[in-house]
Amino acid sequence: MTVLILTSPGDVTADLVVAALHDRGAPVVRLDPADLPGEVSMSAEYVRGDVHGFLSVQERLVSMSSLRSIWIRRPGTPGSGAVEQSEWLSAEAGRALYGALRCVRARWMNHPSAAAQARYKPWQLFTAHHAGFAVPATLITTFPQAAREFAEQHPQLVVKSVSGTHPGNPPMALPTTLVAPDADFSAVAAGPTLLQEYVSKTADIRLTCVGNRLFTARKKSGPDQVDGRFGSPDDARWEPVEAPARIARAVRAYMDEAGLAYGAFDFAEDGDGTWWFLECNQGGQFGFVELATGQPITDAIAGWLAPDTG
């Protein structure tokens, strides 16, 4: 049985998992949907309810029925590598590839439907609250007056992107930023704006969930640090920690509700030791945590994708 990995060629994190799967003796096929059509070919035949599908990449042919698991890591847009690109071709290639793969009896990390839902920030916050996490008060609005009233109730606010990145080429990460006390909120009418109660944190927490396994790391935060991705104390490094039992229960409740096999949770720890939920990235990076802490996240992913090997 074969593990299929859908990601871009330059994904170093996927390289680590491929190597771990090879060590386990698990057959692996790696391809980028951007190369369909072109370097990647596919065929799927539907006869009397049965599906017979094949994928070909680098002269290797694999039957879709032989797939044990599918890891959607950082795939390119289907058709985007074609000689003649078009939105129509991307739509056709995407519907064909992912539609055929949805017919196989493989386990997904993560299923496309679950992954798509998990990207919505409002849904994340709603689900996190009901899973048992502490969630900062949040407003997403295009009403300037609603923003003003929210700022009166919560004097310290941050503003962040609803979608997470700016659609540049390459995409740019938008930092979480403190809102000035005398901010003019009239501009929120130009587009949905996410305002959130500021958490004065002492540390950043990254919790990586792989199936039923949790890998938690903590990094001290500077006194004025707002976004842990942009700057930290010179001596700050990720250290392995144990997740409190309440957090572990909430993570599993969230993952079950979301239908995810993998999730990278970010928390802000305040001075009282409360872990405030910020987001769960269904495709978040884990290599930097493993490198700093030695936690075997790569092996856990390989073990989930090929559980009866190694």
Stockholm file with secondary structure:
# STOCKHOLM 1.0

chainA/1-310         MTVLILTSPGDVTADLVVAALHDRGAPVVRLDPADLPGEVSMSAEYVRGDVHGFLSVQERLVSMSSLRSIWIRRPGTPGSGAVEQSEWLSAEAGRALYGALRCVRARWMNHPSAAAQARYKPWQLFTAHHAGFAVPATLITTFPQAAREFAEQHPQLVVKSVSGTHPGNPPMALPTTLVAPDADFSAVAAGPTLLQEYVSKTADIRLTCVGNRLFTARKKSGPDQVDGRFGSPDDARWEPVEAPARIARAVRAYMDEAGLAYGAFDFAEDGDGTWWFLECNQGGQFGFVELATGQPITDAIAGWLAPDTG
#=GR chainA/1-310 SS CEEEEECCTTCHHHHHHHHHHHHTTCCEEEECGGGTTTTEEEEEEEETTEEEEEEEETTEEEEGGGEEEEEECSCCCTTTTSSSCCHHHHHHHHHHHHHHHTTSCCEEESCHHHHHHHTCHHHHHHHHHHHTCBCCCEEEESCHHHHHHHHHHCSSEEEECSSSEECCSSCEECCCEECCTTCCGGGGGGSCEEEEECCCEEEEEEEEEETTEEEEEEEECCTTCCCTTSCCCTTCCCEEECCCHHHHHHHHHHHHHHTCSEEEEEEEEETTCCEEEEEEETTCCCHHHHHHHCCCHHHHHHHHHSTTCC
#=GC SS_cons         CEEEEECCTTCHHHHHHHHHHHHTTCCEEEECGGGTTTTEEEEEEEETTEEEEEEEETTEEEEGGGEEEEEECSCCCTTTTSSSCCHHHHHHHHHHHHHHHTTSCCEEESCHHHHHHHTCHHHHHHHHHHHTCBCCCEEEESCHHHHHHHHHHCSSEEEECSSSEECCSSCEECCCEECCTTCCGGGGGGSCEEEEECCCEEEEEEEEEETTEEEEEEEECCTTCCCTTSCCCTTCCCEEECCCHHHHHHHHHHHHHHTCSEEEEEEEEETTCCEEEEEEETTCCCHHHHHHHCCCHHHHHHHHHSTTCC
//
